[in-house]
Amino acid sequence: MERLNIKQGARVEILSDDDESITIRPISHPAYDLKTMLTGVKEGNIHDEVDWGEVLIG
């Protein structure tokens, strides 16, 4: 498991071939970057400002 960098609780993909062999490989996390995520922000999907109440610190 260490060689594959798989830890308990990790998400894995389990594949089975016709020759009855099984392959287990980690599911990598998607790489997020702000620029790519912001391309999905359009005028039609921007919500209004949310009032979270009075500032308690400061």
Beta strands, then each sheet from edge to edge (+ up, - down):
strand 1: 12-16
strand 2: 22-26
sheet 1: 1+ 2-
end
